Amino acid sequence: MRRFSQRNALVTLSDINITPLLDLAFVLLIIFVITTPLLEQSLDVVLPKGGSADKAVQKSDVKTVEVSSTGIYTLSTRRMLLPQIEAELIRAFRANPNLVVYIRADQNSPTKYLYAVIDSCQRNGITRFSLRTEPTR
């Protein structure tokens, strides 16, 4: 039998095994890929069916307003009152004239909540908005 000295053991420990590091990196990548789309939607709304594919819009030009069936508003996943959303949209529109407002309204919500968002956009000169729907297959 061959004996190993302390010195040889230290030499073999100096090699770095990167396999566990790569495993961790891939697991984190998969987690981020799965959770990122879920972070874009803050309210659980059921969108009506219909519509077609979007034209290319830069993500920095988009603000998303969501309306729940009970009249709760969110802007970019933050719950706000309608006057606060209006002020934030005005500020964003002045900073970026290419602003597009995506409106995600629950199909069961009263239309008065949807119309309030559209009206506040039009009153302040924001004419580019999109009513979001589930795409038809």
Buried (B, 14 or more C-beta within 10 A) or exposed (E): EEEEEEEEEEEEEEEEEEEEEEEEEEEEEEEEEEEEEEEEEBBEBEBEEEBEEEEEEEEEBBBBBBBBBEEBBBBBEEBBEBEEBBBBBBEBBEEBEEBBBBBBBBEEBEEEBBEBBBEBBEEBEBEBBBBBBEEEE
